[in-house]
């Protein structure tokens, strides 16, 4: 069995230095600068959210179309029909999750993305 080694002295010094830097910067940076940083981070998160939601919605819609075609074309094969139905249900669940994720991100950012 392989055991992991504890962090080296350099790793601890680096981590503590980073923590010290964050504490010092948080005390010296003005409230306006922090608000500016938060606004920029919100813009970045909103951009990623829009890209993800657009791509995921497109994939879910495409999956539903393909599953619908499979459902219609599976005339006498109950296995294929069940597979198409399951695929369509999973795509619908994906759309619901995308919608909920959108609301969660807006809640965390405390403002809706434009």
Buried (B, 14 or more C-beta within 10 A) or exposed (E): EEEEEEEEEEEEEEEEEEEEEEEEEEEEEEEEEEEEEEEEEBEEBBEEBEEBBEEBBEEBEEBBEBBBEBBEEBEEEEEBBEBBBEBBEEBBEBBEEBEEBBEEBBEEBEEEBE
